Amino acid sequence: MPIRIGTKLNTHRPVAIRYDSSLATQDPKLYNPETTLSGLGGTISYDMLNGGVLECSSC
């Protein structure tokens, strides 16, 4: 079944990438989201991820 993305984004996100410490260890250009500060008062994981997922709203 193909994925169809329309204008109703409350149930589908055009970008959703699992961003966790294991992904960060695979790529030296990524920061560990659990320990790296976001600049917003907490860690990347706490301030910018939704359930461990990087989405459009993260930016």
C-alpha positions as CSV (number, residue, x, y, z in Angstrom):
1,M,0.0,0.0,0.0
2,P,1.6,3.3,-1.0
3,I,2.0,6.1,1.5
4,R,0.0,9.2,0.5
5,I,0.8,12.5,2.2
6,G,-1.8,15.3,1.9
7,T,-2.4,18.5,3.7
8,K,-3.7,16.9,6.9
9,L,-0.5,16.6,8.9
10,N,-2.0,15.8,12.3
11,T,-1.7,12.1,11.6
12,H,1.2,11.9,9.0
13,R,4.5,13.6,9.0
14,P,6.5,14.1,5.8
15,V,9.8,13.7,7.8
16,A,10.2,11.4,10.8
17,I,13.7,10.1,11.6
18,R,14.6,8.1,14.7
19,Y,17.5,10.0,16.2
20,D,19.1,8.3,19.2
21,S,22.5,7.6,20.6
22,S,23.1,4.5,18.5
23,L,22.5,6.5,15.3
24,A,24.9,9.2,16.6
25,T,27.6,6.6,17.2
26,Q,27.4,5.5,13.5
27,D,28.0,9.0,12.2
28,P,30.6,11.2,13.8
29,K,28.9,14.4,12.4
30,L,25.9,13.7,14.7
31,Y,25.6,14.6,18.4
32,N,24.4,12.3,21.1
33,P,20.9,13.6,21.7
34,E,20.8,12.3,25.2
35,T,23.8,14.2,26.4
36,T,24.2,17.2,24.1
37,L,22.6,20.4,25.1
38,S,20.2,21.9,22.6
39,G,20.7,25.5,23.5
40,L,17.0,25.7,24.6
41,G,17.7,24.7,28.2
42,G,17.8,20.9,28.0
43,T,19.2,18.1,25.8
44,I,18.5,17.6,22.1
45,S,16.3,14.6,23.1
46,Y,14.3,16.5,25.6
47,D,13.8,19.8,23.8
48,M,13.7,18.8,20.1
49,L,12.6,15.2,19.6
50,N,9.0,13.9,19.7
51,G,9.2,10.4,21.2
52,G,12.8,10.0,20.0
53,V,11.9,11.1,16.5
54,L,13.2,14.1,14.6
55,E,10.2,15.7,12.8
56,C,9.5,18.9,10.9
57,S,8.3,20.5,14.2
58,S,11.7,19.8,15.7
59,C,13.2,22.7,13.8
